[in-house]
Each structure stands twice: as structure tokens, then as C-alpha cells.
């Protein structure tokens, strides 16, 4: 028996917009494929991926070619991805935004893994690993859906760094379609490779690292907290999110011990350690990563003093906080803040 694969109902927002732009009746079409139109009103609802695959095939046959996939991407709105969409929009850089999508991909769908990483120091890659059905070996996402998702990542990247952004190349692990699509070629505006060993958007690493004009650390942290709470509800098997949420709540009173967190989760200390080991992590790493993530958001907010930040991330004195920051970034927190506030990369990009 195959697992039930689903995706966030927010995808119905750009899908129905794309239908309307091509004079396809959204309500009748959704019902035709067993999707309730009311699902669009539930921001935490889930939609069967197999039904969506059939829907994409139908809409593309009505439109001709693969133009419907691109129209879905053009119709993207942050609310599609729940709180993740707004966390992405307020991220410091495109790199950070795509790393967030990869980290919280379970919000979007249980059909795939996504990885975001630098390659050879000059490229930044968003790599989509699509799961396969156990009985047939067929990919859970159809080529239409994969193309629509990759196009959405390109659209999202343009929203973050500028409309003139183009990837270096797009790679798909399925074979070249029998007919070319001028709409898709014009949208991606870069080489498109088929029959590859991955589904990837490859971009310039320097562009991906640059500060984005919409970066807002305070708003970003607020949505990341919402995301962790959401993940605790939708993915109860992932202890990392459960633990991080409790660490964030407790840090202003001091870093909680692993035993305290285990008790809150209704687990023995040994059981918690075993489960984390099975997930390839440990409590110390989760605590350190959580402190660092919070700190890197706080340090970019000038109204917060260094000592206040240290207190908020659970350090009893500034000296201990300074030592931890040097380990994370190789410099004192004050020096990092000065460099961040005086950097002119964003001002230069605005002038140009």
C-alpha cells in the first residue's frame, strides 16, 4: 500500500488564479478531481497530491503546452506557504530564504526533501528530491508539478532579489517533453537541462548571499516562532521542532536542561537521547543552533543591547555570550553589528 502524500492547501490559491487567467472554471474543475473548493479557506489544510497531479495534467491539456505550470508560479503569494512564506519574504538573503524552505519543507508537503547548498563556492543550489511510490517506483510529483514548483522558486527568488534575477540553469530528472514550451523557456530565461540526476535551480552564490531589500529580522523571528509551533502540530514525529519550541520559551529564564525538556515532552531522558540519536542530532546541537538563530536575528536590531541579547538567549553573563558569539562568527557581537549596520551592499543595489 502506498503512503498518503499531500501538500498544503495554500497551493490552491495560485492554482485557482491560474485557472481564472486561462478561463478555466475553478470550482467545477476542482470538484471534478475530488478537491473541495472550500479547502482554500483552511490555511493548514492538506490536499491529495495525486488529485493535484491529475488536475495539472488536465489544465495543461486545456491551455496547451506547459503554460499552466508557469502561470501557477507567476500567481505565487506568500500565504501559499503559511507562515513559511512570510519568513522567506523577510529573510536576510535569498540563500537564507531557500535554506528556510528546505528546513521547513514538511510545512509544504510530505512528498519530497529539499536541500539548499553552495556548490564549488560559486553556485548556490536548490535541489528537490522527490519521493517515489513503493509499488511502481514512479515519482510522487508529476513532471508538471515539479516544473511548477521550480518555477515558483524562481518567482520567489525574483520577489526577493529583483525582477531581473535569472538562474544559471534549471535541471530536471525527467526526460525532455515531446514539445517545447516557449512560455516556460521565456520565464526561466536560462539553459534548461533534462534527464539529469536531480531537480535543481542553480544560481549565482554571490547573488544568493547578498542582503535582500525586504530583510526584516524582527518580523522574520516572529514568523519562525509561528513555524515551529505549526511544525509541532503537523509533524509530531520530528522532535527537533518540539524541543526548539520549548527552548525558545524557556531561554529568557536560562537554558533549559535536557532532563527538563524530556519531562515536558513526557519522555525519559534516555528515551529522548535515543530518539534524537535516531534523527542524527543531539540536544546540545539543538540548543546551540537555536541560540545562534535567535542571536543572529537579534543582533541585526539596533535597539537591542548586546547584554539584552545575551540574556534573551539564555546566557547568565555577557562574557559567556561573547565567547559563544566568537565561536559562531569569529568576532565579537559588537564588531559584527557594526559591520552589518555599515555594510553598503543593499544601498548600492538600491541605487543601481
C-alpha positions, -999 to +999 in steps of 0.1 A: +000+000+000+013+035-009+016+062+017-008+091+016+010+121+000-004+155+005+005+192+002-005+224+018-040+236+007-024+271+001-013+259-033-049+262-044-045+300-043-021+302-073-037+272-090-072+288-090-057+322-101-040+304-130-073+287-139-091+320-140-064+336-161-069+308-187-108+309-185-110+275-167-138+273-141-120+268-108-150+253-088-161+228-114-125+218-122-115+213-085-147+192-079-140+172-110-108+159-094-123+154-059-109+186-044-132+207-023-130+244-032-135+252+005-100+238+012-086+272+001-102+287+033-082+264+056-045+277+058-035+244+075-055+221+053-039+194+031-047+183-005-041+149-020-011+152-044-024+125-067-055+146-073-034+177-079-013+158-104-044+149-124-056+185-121-023+198-135-024+174-165-060+185-173-053+222-171-022+219-192-042+200-218-068+228-219-042+255-221-018+238-244+019+230-238+030+237-202+020+273-198-003+265-169+027+254-148+043+288-153+011+307-147+008+290-113+043+302-104+035+338-116+005+337-093+025+328-062+017+347-029+035+342+004+003+329+021+006+298-001+033+286+023+016+295+055+040+313+080+069+300+060+060+323+031+064+354+053+095+341+070+110+337+035+100+372+024+116+387+054+148+366+054+182+384+053+191+369+019+179+346-009+203+320+005+187+322+039+152+322+024+158+290+004+175+273+034+143+280+054+122+264+027+145+234+028+144+233+066+106+236+069+097+217+037+074+195+058+051+225+061+047+225+023+045+188+015+054+153+026+063+143-010+099+153-011+131+166+005+147+198-005+183+208+000+199+242-003+237+244-005+267+260-021+285+241-049+321+247-058+319+281-039+304+299-069+269+283-073+241+281-049+217+252-055+181+244-045+178+207-050+144+189-049+145+152-041+110+138-050+099+106-032+087+076-053+058+052-049+068+019-033+049-003-058+057+014-091+088+035-085+071+064-101+078+099-087+051+111-064+052+145-081+045+146-118+068+165-142+042+192-145+042+197-107+080+196-104+082+223-132+056+244-114+074+242-081+108+250-096+092+279-115+077+291-082+112+291-066+124+312-094+094+336-090+101+337-052+138+345-059+128+374-082+105+387-055+134+387-030+164+399-051+148+417-080+128+411-112+160+409-133+171+377-115+178+347-137+191+313-126+223+300-141+204+269-152+175+246-144+179+209-142+151+182-143+155+145-137+127+136-162+131+134-199+126+164-222+089+168-231+079+160-266+071+196-274+089+227-264+072+254-244+081+290-253+063+303-222+085+282-199+117+290-218+110+327-216+101+325-180+132+307-168+154+326-193+184+303-188+195+269-200+171+240-191+186+205-189+166+173-188+175+137-179+197+149-150+202+132-117+185+160-098+158+186-100+177+218-093+177+255-096+213+267-099+221+303-092+250+327-086+261+322-049+272+359-046+236+370-056+221+344-032+243+357-003+236+394-007+212+412+017+177+414+003+157+446+003+129+430+023+150+417+051+135+423+085+149+403+114+122+412+139+094+401+115+114+371+105+119+358+140+081+362+147+072+340+118+099+314+126+083+310+160+049+305+144+065+280+121+080+259+149+046+258+166+029+248+134+055+221+128+049+208+163+013+202+152+018+188+118+049+167+123+048+152+158+075+126+149+101+154+145+114+160+180+137+188+168+108+212+163+092+201+196+124+207+215+133+240+198+098+254+206+103+247+243+139+260+243+127+293+228+100+296+255+125+289+283+157+307+272+150+341+289+149+323+322+181+304+313+189+275+290+166+245+300+183+213+308+178+182+286+161+165+315+136+194+319+127+192+282+123+155+283+099+158+312+079+184+293+076+160+264+066+131+286+098+112+278+125+097+299+160+113+295+174+081+279+144+078+255+148+114+244+185+109+238+178+077+218+152+094+196+175+123+189+203+100+180+180+082+156+173+116+139+211+123+136+212+151+162+216+157+199+202+181+225+234+202+228+234+209+190+197+219+190+203+242+219+233+258+203+216+262+169+186+277+185+206+302+204+226+311+173+195+316+152+179+338+177+211+358+182+217+364+145+182+379+143+185+400+174+220+413+166+206+430+135+181+450+155+199+482+167+175+489+196+186+457+214+217+460+236+243+432+235+237+424+271+199+421+265+205+397+236+228+376+258+201+374+284+173+366+259+193+336+245+199+322+280+234+333+289+239+343+326+266+369+317+279+389+288+313+372+288+298+338+282+277+352+254+307+369+238+326+336+238+297+318+222+294+345+195+331+344+187+327+306+182+298+312+159+310+341+138+347+346+146+343+381+160+327+400+189+290+407+187+296+445+187+320+442+158+296+421+139+267+446+144+289+475+134+299+457+102+263+447+095+249+483+100+277+499+080+275+475+051+266+493+018+257+463-004+220+469+000+223+506-005+244+500-036+219+476-051+191+501-044+210+529-062+216+507-093 
